[in-house]
Amino acid sequence: MLRAWLPGPEVDAKLDAARFEPFTEVTLAAKRDRMRQRRETRKRGYAVSRGEIDGDVLGVAGRLHNKAADGVAALSVAAVFARVADERLP
């Protein structure tokens, strides 16, 4: 979540150095997919995970910032897909 607001070159370096092992069939393991997710998160202002870590879990996370608008933490909420009506999905 917080990575979405890092400068592009810093994100590139972190993604190049990391290995992403898929947890589920929808885990974003390719760098291009993670960069697309970063762009979408920045545009939306919050991150959404639809079964990427656990196939039955929906997650939404937002950035918390200090007075200087620096991202200092993230707050996430998770729910079981079956308990969230389709029209309420982000």
Secondary structure, DSSP 8 states (H G I E B T S, - for coil): -GGGGS-HHHHHHHHHH-----SSTT---SHHHHHHHHHHHHHHTEEEEESSSSTTEEEEEEEEE-TT--EEEEEEEEEEGGGS-GGG--
